[in-house]
Amino acid sequence: MHISEITHPNQLHGLSIRQLQQIARQIRDKHLQTVAATGGHLGPGLGVVELTLGLYQTLDLDRDKVIWDVGHQAYPHKLITGRYNDFHTLRQKDGVAGYLKRCENKFDHFGAGHASTSISAALGMALARDIKGEKFKVAAIIGDGALTGGMALEAINHAGHLPRTNLIVVLNDNEMSISPNVGAIPRYLNKMRLSEPVQFFTDNIEEQFKQIPFLGESLSPELERVKEGMKRLAVPKVGAVFEELGFTYMGPVDGHNLEELIHTFQQAHQMGGPVLVHVGTVKGKGYEIAEKDRVGYHAQSPFNLSTGKAIPSNKPKPPSYSKVFAHTLVKLAEQNPKIIGITAAMATGTGLDKLQAKLPNQYIDVGIAEQHAVTLAAGLACEGMRPVAAIYSTFLQRAYDQIVHDVCIQNLPVFFCLDRAGIVGADGPTHQGMYDIAYLRCIPNMVLMAPKDEAELQRMVVTGINHTGPIAMRFPRGNSYGVPLMEEGWEALEIGKGEMLRHGNDVLLLGYGTMVHPALQTAEILSEHGIEATVVNARFVKPLDTELILPLAEKIGRVVTLEEGCIPGGFGSAVAEALLDADVVVPVKRIGVPDVLVDHAQPHESKAALGLSSSQIAERVLQAFFGQQESAVVQQS
């Protein structure tokens, strides 16, 4: 059977180990060919091919439910659930999503983009099943570092309290998240991986008892209890922690041995209550280059399969914002030992791996634990340190109460650096950094800023470290503009002060962060239509530079706000509120991301769909304020 013929996972039933191994090879080939062409997550999916096939052969997927964690592990799942023929569209506009989406496929039972959610969701489904009196199996697959997240531990704590609730948790233990795992739990799991499996020692206890002459073919209830007691005595050698928490522990199991996996899963399905199956896998399995560099090949841009090298760009690109941020932070940290960089398992993504390499004593990786990261930073700040929490915008959402309760209420100098703010592209709605302006703007004591380019980012890093209270800086994914940078001597910005970039009397364009340059481009297009715009780089959304903005708005009489974030509660809302509070009654056009989810696509495709290109913005301004309904502005883009 070829994998292209598989449209339903139940077609795996009855296949021999050899046939499954052939399908495993086909999955890896398709996975590698696709990611090499489109880019995407590579190592995680390659590591769970046999795990997926082994588990799915033991389930009836018309009834049973599998809940995946961090959905980038689930590429093999996608390939055997009817998406093989469309898999070449992975992470492209209107194509197969890079994560799990309930609306994409009936076998995607729960959306998964962020980590550590699968056990909670699976337990909820198992409880609903029992309440309704239904009969189906529920399995949660957690891995790629997700067990370091507090939410997963909360779910284990709850599930272990429910001995009558049947639930299987499959721990895909590849010793990694994106970077190597940190913490006591991964260290414990590593010890277990290196231990001899013992659960199979107990499998034949009954047969051994039957060989005792006076017992015959049956065991008395008393001896049945002795048998179960022997199992409990054997298992804790490896899985003591999970057994103590109320789980039946099985493992560690070789995650690339299909026969052993199938046997183990069959046994797990026969047990009552919560069961944890510990599966040891190799991230990047089957592609030697990825196996040797598990961090670098967690995800890749398009690359050459034979060499593993990224396909070079046609022309040189300026450095990424993340790289400029990291370089600047390292330079400052070399001069100030109180600066401590904090990441939540995203060292390479945020650039803090540079800080780790240069100043390891001023670097902390807490694992996939954003809540802990924020309160840890608050504790550091209490003792006079200058913590810099570098966390993606979408991931900081997970620590909202800690931002409010532990940092802002106590007015502590924690510097939040929000990478991947705005439209991130192919990762889709779970990763778009849309909401940080709105969710941070409403918190007392918080200062919010965003640079127009990488040179201003350098100055904002200094501003954030020097500030005496909570402060956040958002910056986008991807390459910067290529403006000249300084190696040192950066000056802090005055808090709450914007920057006038262009003068005009017809319309006021207020740009924030990544939308400042489009504002300038829009002004040039409008000028060709005889309309002259004033352009302001707001720099700060909180505090807003009302001393600059209000007089200009009152004088010019037409205001446009531009932001790469959600319109509700965002930068435009802040400007409108300031005008309203000051009794400045002028029309305001807010341009940003409307109240919709932004799906996976290239950033320029998403911006075009949302009307955020410079030509589209000019068109909207002309229509809103100058009655030019049929201008040819869009054709100039």
Secondary structure, 3 states (H helix, E strand, C coil): CCHHHCCCHHHHCCCCHHHHHHHHHHHHHHHHHHHHHHCEECHHHHHCHHHHHHHHHCCCCCCCEEEECCHHHHHHHHHCCCCCCCHHHCCCCCCCCCCECCCCCCCCCCCECCCCCHHHHHHHHHHHHHHHCCCCCEEEEEECCHHHCHHHHHHHHHHCCCCCCCEEEEEEECCECCCECCCHHHHHHHHHHCCCCCHHHHCCHHHHHHCCHHHCCCCCHHHHHHHHHHHHHHCHHHHHHHHHCCCEEEEEEECCCHHHHHHHHHHHHHCCCEEEEEEECCCCCCCHHHHHCCCCCCEECCECCCCCCECCCCCCCCCEHHHHHHHHHHHHHHHCCCEEEEECCCHHHHCHHHHHHHCHHHEEECCCCHHHHHHHHHHHHHCCCEEEEEEEHHHHHHHHHHHHHHHHCCCCCCEEEEECCECCCCCCCCCCECCHHHHHHCCCCCEEECCCCHHHHHHHHHHHHHCCCCEEEECCCCECCCCCCCCCCCCCCCCCCCEEEECCCCEEEEECHHHHHHHHHHHHHHHHCCCCEEEEECCEEECCCHHHHHHHHHHHCCEEEEEEEECCCCHHHHHHHHHHHCCCCCCEEEEEECCCCCCCCCHHHHHHHCCCCHHHHHHHHHHHHCCCCCCCCHHHC
